[in-house]
């Protein structure tokens, strides 16, 4: 019975320690930082990447339609 109690205590202690470390690892921040603070720059990253994607798409569409525009102008 004592061995089961030690096992359960060890599992609980491991979960308490591993949970915040796993959160920090997933957020790509230092492991020993506060895992419960909000990360406001996540929305900024999404907006930045979306804008970059839109610009890349615009340039690809422009490059694809440029020969047709040149023929039309002549």
HELIX and SHEET records of a PDB file:
HELIX    1   1 UNK A    2  UNK A   27  1                                  26    
HELIX    2   2 UNK A   41  UNK A   73  1                                  33    
END                                                                             
